[in-house]
Amino acid sequence: MNPVLEKDRETQLKTSYITFLQAHDKEKPQDIDSMLARVNAENDYVMLKSSALKEKQFTSDQLKGMENELSHQFQARKQTQEKDRYQEDYKQEVLEVMQQPSEETQYKQLFKQNLLAQLGISDEKDSSKVAKKEAEAEKAPVEKQLKQETPQEKEERVAKMKEFEQKHSFDKVYKLKKEVLQELKELNLTDSQREKLTKLEKALDTEKKDHDKQKKEEKSQNGFTKFFARNSGAFSSKKRDQTQEMER
C-alpha cells in the first residue's frame, strides 16, 4: 500500500468524522435541515469507513481509536469554546451593569423631566432657543414648546419616582431634587420659567422644613414619653414601698 494514499485516506476519514461530530452537535429536534445534515455526514463517514476496512487500509481497532481521539478533542474544544463564550457573555453583562445609571441618577433624570415639563421645555437644547426668543416663547402655547408625554409615559414616570421615594429617606430624595434644581438654574431660562422654578424650589424647601419640624417634634415626644415612663415607674415603685410600710 502506498503510504501517501494511506495518509490521504486517514485525512479524509478524520475530516469526515469531525464533520459528522459537528453535524450531530448542531442537530436540533424537529429541525429537518439539521437532521438531514447529520444523516448525510454520518452516511459519508460510514461509506469511507467501510471502504477503508474493505481495502484493509485500517483495522477496526485503529478506526475506533481514531474516533475516540477525535471525539475527546472535539468535546475538549467545545468545552473551551463554551467557557470562553460564557466568560465573554458575563463580561458583557458586567459592562452593561456598569454602564447603567444608578438608582439616584435615574431618579434625578425622572425628576428633571418632571420639572422641564412644568417649565414647558423638552430638553436643555430647547431652553437656549427659548431664551433667545423670549418674547415669542411667552406668547407661544406651552404645547408647542413641549414634546408631548403620553399619559402612559407620565404614569410610568410617576410610578418609578414614587417607588424610589418609598425605598429611600426623605433627606436623600430632597438632596437629589436640590441637585436637579441647581442644574436647571444654570440653563438659559426665560423670566417666566425662572419664576416657576423658584416657586417649585420654595415649595420643596417648605416641605423640607415641615418634615424637619415633624421629625423634631416626634423625637421630642419620644423623649418625653420615655422620661414619663421612667419616672412613672419610679413613682409607682416608691408609692408601693410606702403602702407596704404602712401595712406593716
C-alpha positions in Angstrom: 0.0 0.0 0.0 1.3 3.4 -1.0 2.0 5.4 2.3 0.9 8.6 0.6 -2.5 7.1 -0.3 -2.9 5.8 3.2 -2.2 9.2 4.7 -4.7 10.8 2.3 -7.4 8.3 3.3 -6.6 8.9 7.0 -7.1 12.7 6.5 -10.3 12.0 4.6 -11.6 9.8 7.4 -10.7 12.3 10.1 -12.2 15.2 8.2 -15.4 13.2 7.6 -15.7 12.1 11.2 -15.2 15.6 12.5 -17.9 16.8 10.1 -20.2 14.2 11.4 -19.5 15.2 15.1 -20.2 18.8 14.2 -23.5 18.0 12.5 -24.5 15.7 15.3 -23.8 18.5 17.8 -25.8 21.1 15.8 -28.7 18.7 15.3 -32.0 20.0 16.8 -35.2 18.1 17.5 -37.9 18.8 14.8 -35.4 20.7 12.7 -35.4 18.9 9.4 -32.4 20.7 7.9 -30.2 19.9 10.9 -31.4 16.3 10.9 -30.6 15.9 7.2 -27.2 17.4 7.6 -26.4 14.9 10.4 -27.7 11.9 8.4 -25.7 12.9 5.3 -22.5 13.5 7.3 -23.0 10.1 9.0 -23.6 8.3 5.7 -20.5 9.9 4.2 -18.3 8.7 7.1 -19.8 5.2 7.1 -19.1 4.8 3.4 -15.4 6.0 3.9 -15.0 3.8 6.9 -16.5 0.7 5.1 -14.2 1.3 2.1 -11.1 1.6 4.3 -12.0 -1.6 6.1 -12.8 -3.4 2.9 -9.5 -2.4 1.3 -7.7 -3.3 4.6 -6.2 0.2 4.9 -7.1 0.3 8.6 -8.2 -2.2 11.1 -11.4 -1.8 13.2 -9.3 -1.1 16.3 -7.4 1.6 14.5 -10.5 3.4 13.3 -12.1 3.0 16.8 -9.0 4.6 18.4 -9.1 7.4 15.8 -12.8 8.0 16.6 -12.2 8.1 20.3 -9.3 10.5 20.0 -11.3 12.9 17.7 -14.3 12.7 20.0 -12.3 13.6 23.0 -10.6 16.5 21.1 -14.0 17.7 19.9 -15.5 17.7 23.4 -12.5 19.4 24.9 -12.6 22.1 22.2 -16.3 22.5 22.7 -16.0 23.0 26.4 -13.2 25.6 25.9 -15.4 27.4 23.4 -18.4 27.3 25.8 -16.2 28.6 28.7 -14.8 31.4 26.5 -18.3 32.3 25.3 -19.6 32.2 28.9 -16.8 34.5 30.1 -17.4 36.9 27.2 -21.2 36.9 27.9 -20.5 37.6 31.6 -18.0 40.3 30.7 -20.7 42.0 28.5 -23.2 41.6 31.3 -20.9 43.3 33.8 -20.1 46.1 31.4 -23.8 46.7 30.8 -24.4 46.9 34.5 -21.5 49.3 34.9 -22.9 51.5 32.2 -26.4 51.5 33.6 -27.1 54.7 35.6 -27.5 54.3 39.3 -30.9 54.5 41.0 -30.1 58.0 42.2 -29.1 59.1 38.6 -32.3 57.6 37.2 -34.4 59.3 39.8 -32.8 62.7 39.1 -33.5 62.2 35.4 -37.1 61.5 36.1 -37.4 64.5 38.4 -35.7 66.7 35.9 -38.1 65.5 33.2 -40.9 66.4 35.5 -39.6 69.9 36.1 -38.9 70.5 32.5 -42.5 69.5 31.7 -43.7 72.1 34.2 -41.4 74.7 32.8 -42.7 74.0 29.3 -39.5 72.8 27.6 -38.5 69.4 26.4 -34.7 69.4 26.9 -31.7 71.6 27.7 -31.2 72.4 24.0 -34.6 73.9 23.7 -34.0 76.2 26.6 -31.3 78.2 24.9 -33.6 78.7 21.9 -36.4 79.8 24.1 -34.1 82.3 25.9 -33.2 83.9 22.5 -36.8 84.2 21.6 -38.2 85.1 24.9 -41.0 87.3 23.6 -42.2 84.7 21.2 -41.9 82.0 23.9 -44.1 83.9 26.3 -46.8 84.1 23.7 -46.5 80.6 22.3 -48.6 78.0 23.9 -46.8 75.5 26.1 -48.0 72.6 24.0 -45.8 73.7 21.0 -42.7 74.1 23.1 -43.0 70.8 24.9 -42.7 67.3 23.4 -45.9 65.8 24.5 -45.7 63.0 27.0 -48.3 60.3 26.7 -50.5 59.5 29.7 -48.9 56.1 30.0 -45.4 57.6 29.9 -46.3 60.0 32.6 -47.9 57.3 34.7 -44.8 55.1 34.4 -42.5 58.1 35.3 -44.6 59.0 38.4 -44.7 55.3 39.5 -40.9 55.0 39.2 -40.4 58.2 41.2 -42.8 57.0 43.9 -41.1 53.6 44.1 -37.7 55.3 44.6 -39.1 57.7 47.2 -40.6 54.8 49.2 -37.3 53.0 49.3 -35.2 56.0 50.4 -35.3 58.6 53.1 -36.9 62.0 52.7 -33.5 63.7 53.2 -31.9 61.6 50.4 -34.7 62.4 48.0 -34.6 66.1 49.0 -30.8 66.2 48.3 -31.3 64.7 44.8 -34.1 67.2 44.0 -32.0 70.1 45.1 -29.2 68.9 42.8 -31.6 68.8 39.8 -32.9 72.3 40.6 -29.4 73.6 40.7 -28.7 72.1 37.3 -31.8 73.7 35.9 -30.9 77.1 37.3 -27.8 77.0 35.1 -29.9 76.8 31.9 -30.8 79.9 29.9 -34.4 80.2 31.1 -37.0 82.8 30.4 -38.1 85.1 33.2 -41.4 83.1 33.4 -39.6 79.8 33.5 -37.1 81.0 36.2 -40.0 82.3 38.3 -41.7 78.9 38.1 -38.5 77.2 39.1 -38.1 79.5 42.1 -41.7 78.7 43.2 -41.0 74.9 42.9 -37.8 75.2 44.9 -39.6 77.2 47.6 -42.3 74.6 47.8 -39.6 71.9 48.2 -37.8 73.8 50.9 -41.1 74.4 52.7 -41.8 70.7 52.6 -38.3 70.1 54.0 -38.9 72.5 56.9 -42.2 70.8 57.7 -40.5 67.4 57.6 -37.7 68.5 59.9 -40.2 70.1 62.3 -42.3 67.0 62.4 -39.2 64.9 62.9 -38.0 67.1 65.8 -41.5 67.0 67.4 -41.6 63.2 67.2 -38.1 63.0 68.7 -39.1 65.3 71.5 -42.3 63.4 72.0 -40.5 60.1 72.2 -38.0 61.6 74.7 -40.9 62.9 76.8 -42.6 59.5 76.7 -39.5 57.7 77.8 -38.9 60.2 80.6 -42.5 59.9 81.8 -42.4 56.1 81.7 -39.2 56.0 83.6 -40.3 58.5 86.3 -43.8 57.0 86.4 -42.2 53.6 87.1 -40.0 55.1 89.8 -43.0 56.9 91.4 -45.1 53.7 91.4 -42.3 51.8 93.0 -41.9 54.5 95.7 -45.7 54.6 96.3 -45.8 50.8 96.5 -43.0 50.8 99.1 -44.8 53.4 101.2 -48.0 51.4 101.1 -46.2 48.2 102.2 -44.6 50.2 105.1 -48.0 51.5 106.3 -49.4 48.0 106.2 -46.6 46.7 108.4 
